[in-house]
């Protein structure tokens, strides 16, 4: 993401999150930047650059946050299934 302005980066991140419905963590990994940077770009900077786009991203991030406990439960379930299979071998 080097060589582009902060504003362009914020817009690119926003479009990616909207298109993929990815999380802040997933977006950070995809673009090779920190979660803090992604969050600041799409929460604070984008609000000043393009409020409509910021609102769309906010809806997706709120949806991801609401589903977070479900994904965590699924990850825990898979962990214990895999451990059980591994110990049975």
Secondary structure, 3 states (H helix, E strand, C coil): CCCCCHHHHHHHHHHHHHHHCCCHHHHHHHHCCCHHHHHHHHHHHHHHHCHHHHHHHHHHHHHHHHHHHHHHHHHHHHHHHHHHHHHHC
